[in-house]
Amino acid sequence: MFAELLIIFTLYTITTCLGNLKSVFLSQQAIKPVYLTTFIDAVIFTYAFKLIANSTGYGYVLAFALGRIFGVFLADKLEKKLAIGLLEVNVYKHPEQGKILADRLRYAGYSVTTTIGYGFEGKHRLILSVILPRKQFSELKEIIEQDGIANMSVKTVTKTYGKVGSQTMIAGNN
């Protein structure tokens, strides 16, 4: 019985993890991995469902539920490790500080677009926009935080056209 419970737990961990990763791939418009994860998920889910349907007792339900929970946990860890997709980071600085930071980011290899904005009480602000792969975000954030106070917003980007992102990202797309 313990072996069956362990199998059910493991199968539902895998199927939940694959289902969550499939959602991540879809949201980032990475369609090719969706086909593979959907197929594997369907095969595993069907087998695991058969095991649950032919069993009795609360232990099986508990193994199912714990497998689902652990699958979500595992998918979250994998998604953070894979860091699929692009981000747009907008940094808001006083004009002089913004120019210095923009130049520092450009020197580090990032493509930075600056625009003038108006902050609280209409004060001039420089808005620095950077589009980069999610994997590079912690490196960018570290550079920005070295500059002092970091007022920024971060958004997910699903598609870009033209020359955007860091120089390493652009070189990788050629």
Secondary structure, 3 states (H helix, E strand, C coil): CHHHHHHHHHHHHHHHHHHHHHHHHHHCCCHHHHHHHHHHHHHHHHHHHHHHHCCCCHHHHHHHHHHHHHHHHHHHHHHHHHCCCEEEEEEEECHHHHHHHHHHHHHCCCCEEEEEEECHHHCEEEEEEEEEEHHHHHHHHHHHHHCCCCEEEEEEECCCCCCCCCHHHHHHCC
